Amino acid sequence: MHDWFLESKLGIFIHWGIYSVKGVGESWSFYHDSISYEDYMAHLDGFTASSYDPRAWARLFKKAGAKYAVLTTKHHDGVALWDTQANDLSTVHKTPAGRDLITPYVEALRAEDLKVGFYYSHLDWSHPDYATVWRPDEREKQDQIKKNRFTHPSGPEDPEAWEIFLQFHRAQLEELTRDFGPIDLLWFDGDWERDVEQWRFRELRSWLDQNSPQSILNSRMWGLGDYATPEQGIPVIPPRGPWEFCVTMNRSWGYQPQDTEYKSIEQLIWMFAETIGLGGNMLLGIGPKEDGTIVPEEVERLEGLGAWISGKEEAIYPTVAGLPRGHYYGPSTLSKDRKAIYLFQFGRPTMPIPLKGLRSKVKKISVLATGQELSYRFMGGAPWLNIPGVLWIDLPREYCDPVATVLKIELAEELDLYREEGQTITHNE
């Protein structure tokens, strides 16, 4: 795992495709028959990218505090945003946009020193050779599952057709990893409709390691990737190893104007703090309109998140997961040398802020953004038995950030926590 990913903390997830024309659900809308496949694909005629300004995107992402972005190069509908030679279903050949949209995205991100990520759907519900074989566990219970014509064969299985699809799949991945310079992250999706052997993911992993060694791979290769991708719900117990929490701003990944259920800036800040406090990254979704413009509600939230991050970067990049649950009732992070604790305090406290189980000697506590030093005291405990008391920190209301105040606790040595069940005090000093 590359250090840049572990240290990035925030990425932007861009769902942009023909589903943005009238704001229908990306791919799933025709899969679930809320719109016919024919009507869905008719959106090709309305996709113009007429106001597409990837440099403005990149500047906005950087202003938000993001370090990388991931763009849907091809969703489950099979429409590629680049001039793929594997077929002609692309924005170049089938839409008024009439051009490759990936190259300017890559160039814009690199110009702003942001890492480049590509989303790519393994499955392809438009490809004629995709729905030609069964997943083995479904093959044995065909009468018990709900069949879908985009996924399941309508007649006998056709292994030869599946081989043709795999050649197409590999050809597109070769284009993406060859034609756009070194790609930092490949964000796969759609692995669940075939098993690991049908996809030949072990073979693919070896090929990617050889041909795109700088690329980090997400987990959606039946676990053969580099990091986990919990979606929409923040983990209570973080995944083992590196991970990334992917989440929408409202309820939708792509542009859907009827969906006005946006999370507030304050809620997004809380989710971000929770995520990095558990040691993960947050991949925050946006859905540009068909012309390439980002809606004001999303711009406002990205700028608001960035405004809050400004002045607090030390508590975010590059830090590691914070205190285990129970020591402090809120998110926290640790400096990489584990000699500083950063507490994220939401709201204005009505009493001193408690922190349990800290054995390390405290040098100083301050408000990170302003440097204002804070008073504190330890109360209780049995230091002669190395049982710490509770650290109480005074945070006057006038020192508080409107959303979340970050406190910095500087330690004299590396963090040492009391993680025991407690014990009887058999002697006092």
DRENDO-1510 file (C-alpha; in Angstrom, 1 decimal, always signed):
<recs>
REC; n; res; u; v; w
REC; 1; MET; +0.0; +0.0; +0.0 .
REC; 2; HIS; +1.4; +3.4; -1.0 .
REC; 3; ASP; +1.8; +6.0; +1.7 .
REC; 4; TRP; +0.0; +8.6; -0.3 .
REC; 5; PHE; -3.3; +6.8; +0.0 .
REC; 6; LEU; -3.0; +6.3; +3.8 .
REC; 7; GLU; -2.2; +10.0; +4.2 .
REC; 8; SER; -4.8; +11.4; +1.8 .
REC; 9; LYS; -7.9; +11.2; +4.1 .
REC; 10; LEU; -10.3; +12.8; +1.6 .
REC; 11; GLY; -11.1; +11.9; -2.0 .
REC; 12; ILE; -13.9; +13.0; -4.4 .
REC; 13; PHE; -16.1; +10.3; -6.1 .
REC; 14; ILE; -17.5; +11.6; -9.4 .
REC; 15; HIS; -20.4; +9.8; -11.0 .
REC; 16; TRP; -20.9; +11.3; -14.4 .
REC; 17; GLY; -22.5; +9.7; -17.4 .
REC; 18; ILE; -25.6; +9.7; -19.6 .
REC; 19; TYR; -27.8; +9.1; -16.6 .
REC; 20; SER; -27.0; +12.8; -15.8 .
REC; 21; VAL; -29.1; +14.0; -18.7 .
REC; 22; LYS; -32.5; +13.6; -17.0 .
REC; 23; GLY; -31.3; +12.6; -13.6 .
REC; 24; VAL; -32.2; +9.0; -13.5 .
REC; 25; GLY; -30.4; +6.4; -11.4 .
REC; 26; GLU; -27.1; +5.3; -12.9 .
REC; 27; SER; -27.5; +1.9; -14.7 .
REC; 28; TRP; -29.7; +0.5; -11.9 .
REC; 29; SER; -32.7; +2.4; -13.2 .
REC; 30; PHE; -33.0; +0.2; -16.2 .
REC; 31; TYR; -31.8; -2.9; -14.4 .
REC; 32; HIS; -34.8; -2.6; -12.0 .
REC; 33; ASP; -37.2; -1.5; -14.8 .
REC; 34; SER; -37.9; +2.0; -13.5 .
REC; 35; ILE; -37.1; +3.0; -17.0 .
REC; 36; SER; -36.8; +0.9; -20.1 .
REC; 37; TYR; -33.3; +0.1; -21.4 .
REC; 38; GLU; -34.2; +1.8; -24.7 .
REC; 39; ASP; -35.3; +5.0; -23.0 .
REC; 40; TYR; -32.2; +5.0; -20.8 .
REC; 41; MET; -29.9; +4.6; -23.7 .
REC; 42; ALA; -31.7; +7.4; -25.5 .
REC; 43; HIS; -30.0; +9.7; -23.0 .
REC; 44; LEU; -26.9; +9.3; -25.2 .
REC; 45; ASP; -28.4; +11.9; -27.5 .
REC; 46; GLY; -28.5; +14.5; -24.7 .
REC; 47; PHE; -25.1; +14.1; -23.2 .
REC; 48; THR; -23.1; +17.2; -24.3 .
REC; 49; ALA; -20.4; +17.9; -21.8 .
REC; 50; SER; -20.7; +21.5; -23.2 .
REC; 51; SER; -19.6; +23.2; -20.0 .
REC; 52; TYR; -17.0; +20.6; -18.9 .
REC; 53; ASP; -14.1; +22.4; -17.1 .
REC; 54; PRO; -12.0; +19.8; -15.4 .
REC; 55; ARG; -9.5; +22.4; -14.2 .
REC; 56; ALA; -12.3; +24.1; -12.3 .
REC; 57; TRP; -13.3; +20.7; -10.9 .
REC; 58; ALA; -9.7; +20.0; -9.8 .
REC; 59; ARG; -9.4; +23.5; -8.2 .
REC; 60; LEU; -12.6; +22.9; -6.3 .
REC; 61; PHE; -11.5; +19.5; -5.1 .
REC; 62; LYS; -8.2; +20.9; -3.8 .
REC; 63; LYS; -10.1; +23.7; -2.1 .
REC; 64; ALA; -12.2; +21.1; -0.3 .
REC; 65; GLY; -9.1; +19.5; +1.1 .
REC; 66; ALA; -9.2; +16.4; -1.1 .
REC; 67; LYS; -6.0; +14.7; -2.2 .
REC; 68; TYR; -7.4; +12.5; -5.0 .
REC; 69; ALA; -10.5; +12.0; -7.1 .
REC; 70; VAL; -12.1; +9.0; -8.7 .
REC; 71; LEU; -14.2; +9.3; -12.0 .
REC; 72; THR; -16.6; +6.8; -13.4 .
REC; 73; THR; -14.8; +5.9; -16.7 .
REC; 74; LYS; -17.5; +3.3; -17.3 .
REC; 75; HIS; -20.5; +2.4; -15.2 .
REC; 76; HIS; -22.6; -0.8; -15.4 .
REC; 77; ASP; -24.4; +0.7; -18.5 .
REC; 78; GLY; -21.3; +0.2; -20.5 .
REC; 79; VAL; -20.9; +3.7; -21.8 .
REC; 80; ALA; -17.2; +4.6; -21.8 .
REC; 81; LEU; -16.0; +8.2; -21.3 .
REC; 82; TRP; -13.0; +7.7; -23.4 .
REC; 83; ASP; -12.4; +6.5; -27.0 .
REC; 84; THR; -12.3; +2.9; -26.3 .
REC; 85; GLN; -11.3; +0.7; -29.2 .
REC; 86; ALA; -12.9; -2.4; -27.7 .
REC; 87; ASN; -16.4; -1.3; -29.0 .
REC; 88; ASP; -18.1; +1.9; -30.1 .
REC; 89; LEU; -20.3; +2.6; -27.0 .
REC; 90; SER; -18.6; +5.7; -25.8 .
REC; 91; THR; -19.1; +9.5; -25.4 .
REC; 92; VAL; -16.8; +9.9; -28.4 .
REC; 93; HIS; -19.0; +7.9; -30.9 .
REC; 94; LYS; -22.5; +7.9; -29.4 .
REC; 95; THR; -23.1; +11.4; -27.8 .
REC; 96; PRO; -23.0; +15.0; -28.8 .
REC; 97; ALA; -20.0; +15.4; -26.6 .
REC; 98; GLY; -18.1; +13.7; -29.3 .
REC; 99; ARG; -14.8; +13.4; -27.5 .
REC; 100; ASP; -12.7; +11.7; -24.9 .
REC; 101; LEU; -13.5; +13.1; -21.4 .
REC; 102; ILE; -10.8; +11.2; -19.5 .
REC; 103; THR; -7.6; +12.9; -20.8 .
REC; 104; PRO; -8.6; +16.4; -19.7 .
REC; 105; TYR; -9.7; +15.0; -16.3 .
REC; 106; VAL; -6.3; +13.4; -15.8 .
REC; 107; GLU; -4.4; +16.4; -16.9 .
REC; 108; ALA; -6.4; +18.7; -14.7 .
REC; 109; LEU; -5.8; +16.6; -11.6 .
REC; 110; ARG; -2.1; +16.3; -12.2 .
REC; 111; ALA; -1.9; +20.1; -12.7 .
REC; 112; GLU; -3.3; +20.5; -9.2 .
REC; 113; ASP; -1.1; +17.8; -7.7 .
REC; 114; LEU; -4.1; +15.5; -7.0 .
REC; 115; LYS; -3.9; +11.7; -7.4 .
REC; 116; VAL; -5.8; +10.2; -10.3 .
REC; 117; GLY; -8.4; +7.5; -9.8 .
REC; 118; PHE; -10.5; +5.6; -12.3 .
REC; 119; TYR; -13.8; +3.9; -11.5 .
REC; 120; TYR; -14.4; +0.9; -13.8 .
REC; 121; SER; -17.3; -1.5; -13.7 .
REC; 122; HIS; -16.3; -5.1; -14.3 .
REC; 123; LEU; -19.8; -6.0; -15.3 .
REC; 124; ASP; -21.4; -4.5; -18.5 .
REC; 125; TRP; -25.1; -4.8; -18.9 .
REC; 126; SER; -24.9; -3.5; -22.5 .
REC; 127; HIS; -22.4; -6.0; -23.8 .
REC; 128; PRO; -24.0; -8.7; -25.9 .
REC; 129; ASP; -21.6; -11.4; -24.5 .
REC; 130; TYR; -22.0; -10.5; -20.8 .
REC; 131; ALA; -25.3; -12.3; -19.8 .
REC; 132; THR; -24.1; -15.7; -21.1 .
REC; 133; VAL; -23.0; -17.7; -18.1 .
REC; 134; TRP; -24.3; -18.3; -14.5 .
REC; 135; ARG; -22.4; -17.7; -11.4 .
REC; 136; PRO; -21.7; -21.3; -10.1 .
REC; 137; ASP; -23.7; -20.9; -6.8 .
REC; 138; GLU; -26.7; -19.6; -8.8 .
REC; 139; ARG; -26.4; -22.3; -11.4 .
REC; 140; GLU; -27.5; -24.9; -8.8 .
REC; 141; LYS; -30.6; -22.9; -7.7 .
REC; 142; GLN; -31.9; -21.2; -10.8 .
REC; 143; ASP; -35.5; -21.9; -9.8 .
REC; 144; GLN; -35.0; -20.0; -6.5 .
REC; 145; ILE; -33.5; -16.7; -7.7 .
REC; 146; LYS; -35.0; -13.7; -9.5 .
REC; 147; LYS; -33.5; -13.7; -12.9 .
REC; 148; ASN; -32.5; -10.5; -14.7 .
REC; 149; ARG; -32.0; -10.4; -18.5 .
REC; 150; PHE; -29.0; -8.1; -18.1 .
REC; 151; THR; -27.2; -10.6; -15.9 .
REC; 152; HIS; -28.5; -14.1; -16.5 .
REC; 153; PRO; -28.5; -16.2; -19.7 .
REC; 154; SER; -31.9; -16.4; -21.4 .
REC; 155; GLY; -31.0; -19.9; -22.7 .
REC; 156; PRO; -28.1; -22.4; -22.4 .
REC; 157; GLU; -24.9; -21.1; -21.1 .
REC; 158; ASP; -22.3; -20.0; -23.7 .
REC; 159; PRO; -18.8; -20.2; -22.3 .
REC; 160; GLU; -17.3; -19.1; -25.6 .
REC; 161; ALA; -19.3; -15.9; -25.5 .
REC; 162; TRP; -18.1; -15.3; -21.9 .
REC; 163; GLU; -14.5; -15.7; -23.2 .
REC; 164; ILE; -15.2; -13.0; -25.7 .
REC; 165; PHE; -16.5; -10.7; -23.0 .
REC; 166; LEU; -13.4; -11.3; -20.9 .
REC; 167; GLN; -11.2; -10.3; -23.8 .
REC; 168; PHE; -13.3; -7.1; -24.1 .
REC; 169; HIS; -12.9; -6.5; -20.3 .
REC; 170; ARG; -9.1; -6.9; -20.4 .
REC; 171; ALA; -8.8; -4.8; -23.6 .
REC; 172; GLN; -10.5; -1.8; -21.9 .
REC; 173; LEU; -8.4; -2.2; -18.7 .
REC; 174; GLU; -5.3; -2.2; -20.9 .
REC; 175; GLU; -6.4; +1.0; -22.5 .
REC; 176; LEU; -7.1; +2.7; -19.2 .
REC; 177; THR; -3.7; +1.7; -17.7 .
REC; 178; ARG; -1.7; +2.4; -20.9 .
REC; 179; ASP; -3.2; +5.4; -22.6 .
REC; 180; PHE; -3.5; +8.0; -19.7 .
REC; 181; GLY; -0.1; +7.8; -18.0 .
REC; 182; PRO; +0.5; +6.3; -14.6 .
REC; 183; ILE; -2.9; +5.8; -12.8 .
REC; 184; ASP; -2.7; +6.1; -9.1 .
REC; 185; LEU; -5.9; +4.2; -8.2 .
REC; 186; LEU; -8.2; +1.7; -9.9 .
REC; 187; TRP; -11.6; +1.7; -8.2 .
REC; 188; PHE; -13.4; -1.5; -9.4 .
REC; 189; ASP; -17.1; -2.3; -9.0 .
REC; 190; GLY; -19.5; -5.0; -10.1 .
REC; 191; ASP; -17.5; -8.1; -9.1 .
REC; 192; TRP; -20.4; -9.9; -7.4 .
REC; 193; GLU; -22.2; -11.2; -10.6 .
REC; 194; ARG; -19.5; -13.7; -11.4 .
REC; 195; ASP; -17.1; -15.6; -9.1 .
REC; 196; VAL; -13.4; -15.0; -8.7 .
REC; 197; GLU; -12.5; -17.9; -11.1 .
REC; 198; GLN; -14.9; -16.8; -13.8 .
REC; 199; TRP; -13.4; -13.3; -13.7 .
REC; 200; ARG; -9.9; -14.8; -13.5 .
REC; 201; PHE; -9.1; -12.1; -10.9 .
REC; 202; ARG; -5.9; -13.7; -9.7 .
REC; 203; GLU; -4.6; -13.6; -13.2 .
REC; 204; LEU; -5.8; -10.0; -13.6 .
REC; 205; ARG; -4.2; -9.0; -10.3 .
REC; 206; SER; -0.8; -10.4; -11.5 .
REC; 207; TRP; -1.2; -8.6; -14.8 .
REC; 208; LEU; -2.0; -5.3; -13.1 .
REC; 209; ASP; +0.9; -5.7; -10.7 .
REC; 210; GLN; +3.2; -6.1; -13.7 .
REC; 211; ASN; +1.7; -3.5; -16.0 .
REC; 212; SER; +0.4; -0.8; -13.6 .
REC; 213; PRO; +2.5; -1.4; -10.5 .
REC; 214; GLN; +1.9; +2.2; -9.2 .
REC; 215; SER; -1.9; +1.7; -9.1 .
REC; 216; ILE; -3.7; +1.0; -5.8 .
REC; 217; LEU; -6.6; -1.4; -6.3 .
REC; 218; ASN; -9.8; -1.3; -4.2 .
REC; 219; SER; -11.3; -4.5; -2.8 .
REC; 220; ARG; -13.9; -5.2; -5.4 .
REC; 221; MET; -12.0; -8.1; -6.9 .
REC; 222; TRP; -13.4; -10.6; -4.6 .
REC; 223; GLY; -11.0; -9.4; -1.9 .
REC; 224; LEU; -7.9; -9.4; -4.1 .
REC; 225; GLY; -7.5; -5.6; -3.9 .
REC; 226; ASP; -5.5; -3.5; -1.5 .
REC; 227; TYR; -8.2; -1.9; +0.6 .
REC; 228; ALA; -11.8; -2.2; +1.8 .
REC; 229; THR; -14.6; +0.0; +0.6 .
REC; 230; PRO; -17.5; +0.2; +3.1 .
REC; 231; GLU; -20.3; +2.2; +1.5 .
REC; 232; GLN; -22.9; +4.7; +2.9 .
REC; 233; GLY; -22.7; +3.6; +6.5 .
REC; 234; ILE; -19.7; +4.6; +8.6 .
REC; 235; PRO; -18.2; +1.4; +10.2 .
REC; 236; VAL; -18.6; +1.1; +14.0 .
REC; 237; ILE; -15.7; -1.3; +14.0 .
REC; 238; PRO; -13.2; -0.3; +11.3 .
REC; 239; PRO; -12.1; -2.9; +8.7 .
REC; 240; ARG; -8.8; -4.5; +9.2 .
REC; 241; GLY; -6.1; -2.8; +7.1 .
REC; 242; PRO; -6.5; +0.2; +4.8 .
REC; 243; TRP; -10.0; +1.3; +4.0 .
REC; 244; GLU; -12.1; +4.0; +2.5 .
REC; 245; PHE; -15.7; +5.1; +3.3 .
REC; 246; CYS; -17.6; +6.0; +0.2 .
REC; 247; VAL; -20.7; +8.1; +0.7 .
REC; 248; THR; -23.1; +10.4; -1.2 .
REC; 249; MET; -23.8; +14.0; -0.4 .
REC; 250; ASN; -27.6; +13.4; -0.8 .
REC; 251; ARG; -29.1; +9.9; -1.4 .
REC; 252; SER; -27.8; +9.6; -5.0 .
REC; 253; TRP; -24.5; +9.0; -6.6 .
REC; 254; GLY; -25.3; +10.7; -9.9 .
REC; 255; TYR; -27.1; +13.9; -10.7 .
REC; 256; GLN; -30.8; +13.6; -9.6 .
REC; 257; PRO; -32.4; +17.0; -9.3 .
REC; 258; GLN; -35.4; +15.7; -7.4 .
REC; 259; ASP; -33.1; +14.4; -4.6 .
REC; 260; THR; -32.8; +17.4; -2.3 .
REC; 261; GLU; -31.9; +15.4; +0.8 .
REC; 262; TYR; -28.4; +16.8; +1.2 .
REC; 263; LYS; -26.3; +16.2; +4.3 .
REC; 264; SER; -25.4; +19.5; +5.9 .
REC; 265; ILE; -21.8; +20.8; +6.0 .
REC; 266; GLU; -21.8; +20.1; +9.7 .
REC; 267; GLN; -22.9; +16.5; +9.1 .
REC; 268; LEU; -20.2; +16.0; +6.5 .
REC; 269; ILE; -17.6; +17.4; +8.8 .
REC; 270; TRP; -18.7; +15.0; +11.5 .
REC; 271; MET; -18.6; +12.0; +9.1 .
REC; 272; PHE; -15.2; +13.0; +7.9 .
REC; 273; ALA; -13.8; +13.3; +11.5 .
REC; 274; GLU; -15.3; +10.0; +12.4 .
REC; 275; THR; -13.8; +8.3; +9.4 .
REC; 276; ILE; -10.3; +9.6; +9.8 .
REC; 277; GLY; -10.5; +9.0; +13.6 .
REC; 278; LEU; -11.1; +5.3; +12.8 .
REC; 279; GLY; -8.1; +5.3; +10.4 .
REC; 280; GLY; -9.9; +5.5; +7.0 .
REC; 281; ASN; -10.3; +7.8; +4.1 .
REC; 282; MET; -13.6; +9.4; +3.1 .
REC; 283; LEU; -14.5; +9.3; -0.6 .
REC; 284; LEU; -17.3; +11.9; -1.0 .
REC; 285; GLY; -19.6; +11.6; -3.9 .
REC; 286; ILE; -20.7; +14.3; -6.4 .
REC; 287; GLY; -22.9; +14.1; -9.5 .
REC; 288; PRO; -22.2; +16.7; -12.2 .
REC; 289; LYS; -25.0; +17.6; -14.6 .
REC; 290; GLU; -24.7; +16.3; -18.2 .
REC; 291; ASP; -23.0; +19.5; -19.3 .
REC; 292; GLY; -20.3; +19.0; -16.7 .
REC; 293; THR; -21.3; +21.6; -14.2 .
REC; 294; ILE; -21.4; +20.8; -10.5 .
REC; 295; VAL; -24.6; +21.9; -8.8 .
REC; 296; PRO; -24.4; +24.7; -6.3 .
REC; 297; GLU; -25.4; +22.5; -3.3 .
REC; 298; GLU; -22.4; +20.3; -3.9 .
REC; 299; VAL; -20.0; +23.2; -4.5 .
REC; 300; GLU; -21.2; +24.9; -1.2 .
REC; 301; ARG; -20.6; +21.7; +0.8 .
REC; 302; LEU; -17.2; +21.1; -0.7 .
REC; 303; GLU; -16.1; +24.6; +0.0 .
REC; 304; GLY; -17.6; +24.4; +3.5 .
REC; 305; LEU; -15.7; +21.2; +4.3 .
REC; 306; GLY; -12.5; +22.8; +2.9 .
REC; 307; ALA; -13.0; +26.0; +5.0 .
REC; 308; TRP; -13.3; +23.9; +8.2 .
REC; 309; ILE; -10.2; +21.8; +7.3 .
REC; 310; SER; -8.2; +25.0; +6.7 .
REC; 311; GLY; -6.0; +25.7; +9.8 .
REC; 312; LYS; -6.5; +22.1; +11.1 .
REC; 313; GLU; -4.4; +20.2; +8.5 .
REC; 314; GLU; -2.0; +19.0; +11.1 .
REC; 315; ALA; -4.8; +16.9; +12.7 .
REC; 316; ILE; -5.7; +15.4; +9.4 .
REC; 317; TYR; -2.7; +14.7; +7.1 .
REC; 318; PRO; -0.8; +12.7; +7.7 .
REC; 319; THR; -2.2; +11.2; +10.9 .
REC; 320; VAL; -3.3; +7.7; +12.0 .
REC; 321; ALA; -6.3; +6.3; +13.8 .
REC; 322; GLY; -7.0; +8.0; +17.1 .
REC; 323; LEU; -7.8; +6.8; +20.6 .
REC; 324; PRO; -9.8; +3.5; +21.0 .
REC; 325; ARG; -13.4; +3.9; +21.8 .
REC; 326; GLY; -14.1; +4.8; +25.4 .
REC; 327; HIS; -11.2; +7.0; +26.1 .
REC; 328; TYR; -12.7; +10.1; +24.6 .
REC; 329; TYR; -16.3; +10.6; +23.5 .
REC; 330; GLY; -15.7; +12.0; +20.0 .
REC; 331; PRO; -13.4; +11.5; +17.1 .
REC; 332; SER; -9.6; +11.8; +17.5 .
REC; 333; THR; -6.4; +11.2; +15.5 .
REC; 334; LEU; -2.8; +10.7; +16.4 .
REC; 335; SER; +0.4; +12.1; +14.9 .
REC; 336; LYS; +2.4; +9.5; +13.1 .
REC; 337; ASP; +5.1; +9.6; +15.9 .
REC; 338; ARG; +2.2; +9.1; +18.5 .
REC; 339; LYS; +3.4; +12.1; +20.5 .
REC; 340; ALA; +0.4; +14.3; +19.8 .
REC; 341; ILE; -3.4; +13.6; +20.2 .
REC; 342; TYR; -5.9; +15.6; +18.3 .
REC; 343; LEU; -9.4; +15.7; +19.8 .
REC; 344; PHE; -12.4; +16.8; +17.6 .
REC; 345; GLN; -14.9; +18.5; +19.9 .
REC; 346; PHE; -18.3; +19.1; +18.3 .
REC; 347; GLY; -20.4; +21.9; +19.7 .
REC; 348; ARG; -19.6; +24.1; +22.7 .
REC; 349; PRO; -19.0; +22.0; +25.9 .
REC; 350; THR; -20.9; +23.0; +29.1 .
REC; 351; MET; -18.2; +21.4; +31.3 .
REC; 352; PRO; -14.5; +20.4; +31.1 .
REC; 353; ILE; -13.8; +17.8; +28.5 .
REC; 354; PRO; -12.8; +14.4; +29.9 .
REC; 355; LEU; -10.2; +12.0; +28.6 .
REC; 356; LYS; -9.7; +8.6; +30.3 .
REC; 357; GLY; -6.7; +6.3; +30.5 .
REC; 358; LEU; -3.8; +8.6; +29.5 .
REC; 359; ARG; -0.6; +7.5; +31.2 .
REC; 360; SER; +1.7; +9.7; +29.1 .
REC; 361; LYS; +2.9; +13.0; +30.6 .
REC; 362; VAL; +1.2; +16.0; +29.0 .
REC; 363; LYS; +3.4; +18.9; +27.9 .
REC; 364; LYS; +0.8; +21.3; +26.6 .
REC; 365; ILE; -2.9; +21.4; +25.4 .
REC; 366; SER; -4.0; +24.0; +22.9 .
REC; 367; VAL; -6.7; +24.9; +20.3 .
REC; 368; LEU; -5.0; +23.8; +17.1 .
REC; 369; ALA; -6.3; +26.5; +14.7 .
REC; 370; THR; -5.4; +29.4; +17.0 .
REC; 371; GLY; -2.7; +28.1; +19.3 .
REC; 372; GLN; -4.6; +29.3; +22.3 .
REC; 373; GLU; -3.3; +27.3; +25.3 .
REC; 374; LEU; -5.8; +25.6; +27.5 .
REC; 375; SER; -5.7; +24.7; +31.2 .
REC; 376; TYR; -6.1; +21.1; +32.3 .
REC; 377; ARG; -5.8; +18.8; +35.3 .
REC; 378; PHE; -5.7; +15.1; +36.2 .
REC; 379; MET; -8.1; +14.0; +38.9 .
REC; 380; GLY; -8.3; +10.7; +40.6 .
REC; 381; GLY; -6.3; +7.6; +39.7 .
REC; 382; ALA; -3.5; +5.8; +41.5 .
REC; 383; PRO; -0.3; +7.0; +39.9 .
REC; 384; TRP; +1.9; +4.8; +42.3 .
REC; 385; LEU; +0.2; +1.8; +40.6 .
REC; 386; ASN; +0.4; +3.4; +37.2 .
REC; 387; ILE; -3.4; +3.8; +37.1 .
REC; 388; PRO; -4.1; +7.3; +35.6 .
REC; 389; GLY; -6.9; +9.6; +36.6 .
REC; 390; VAL; -9.2; +11.4; +34.2 .
REC; 391; LEU; -7.7; +14.3; +32.3 .
REC; 392; TRP; -10.1; +17.3; +32.4 .
REC; 393; ILE; -9.6; +20.0; +29.8 .
REC; 394; ASP; -11.1; +23.5; +30.0 .
REC; 395; LEU; -12.4; +24.8; +26.7 .
REC; 396; PRO; -14.0; +28.2; +27.1 .
REC; 397; ARG; -16.9; +28.8; +24.8 .
REC; 398; GLU; -15.2; +31.8; +23.2 .
REC; 399; TYR; -12.4; +29.5; +21.9 .
REC; 400; CYS; -14.7; +27.2; +20.1 .
REC; 401; ASP; -15.0; +26.7; +16.4 .
REC; 402; PRO; -18.6; +27.1; +15.1 .
REC; 403; VAL; -18.7; +23.4; +14.1 .
REC; 404; ALA; -15.9; +21.4; +15.6 .
REC; 405; THR; -12.9; +22.6; +17.6 .
REC; 406; VAL; -9.7; +20.6; +17.3 .
REC; 407; LEU; -7.6; +20.3; +20.5 .
REC; 408; LYS; -3.9; +19.3; +20.4 .
REC; 409; ILE; -2.5; +17.4; +23.3 .
REC; 410; GLU; +1.3; +17.4; +23.1 .
REC; 411; LEU; +2.9; +14.5; +25.0 .
REC; 412; ALA; +6.4; +14.2; +26.5 .
REC; 413; GLU; +6.8; +10.7; +25.1 .
REC; 414; GLU; +4.9; +8.3; +22.8 .
REC; 415; LEU; +1.3; +7.7; +23.7 .
REC; 416; ASP; +0.8; +5.2; +26.6 .
REC; 417; LEU; -2.8; +4.2; +27.4 .
REC; 418; TYR; -4.3; +2.4; +30.3 .
REC; 419; ARG; -6.3; -0.4; +28.7 .
REC; 420; GLU; -7.1; -2.7; +31.7 .
REC; 421; GLU; -10.2; -3.6; +33.5 .
REC; 422; GLY; -9.3; -1.8; +36.7 .
REC; 423; GLN; -8.1; -3.2; +40.0 .
REC; 424; THR; -8.3; -3.0; +43.7 .
REC; 425; ILE; -6.1; -0.5; +45.4 .
REC; 426; THR; -4.2; -2.6; +47.9 .
REC; 427; HIS; -2.0; +0.1; +49.3 .
REC; 428; ASN; -2.0; +3.9; +49.2 .
REC; 429; GLU; +0.9; +6.3; +49.2 .
</recs>
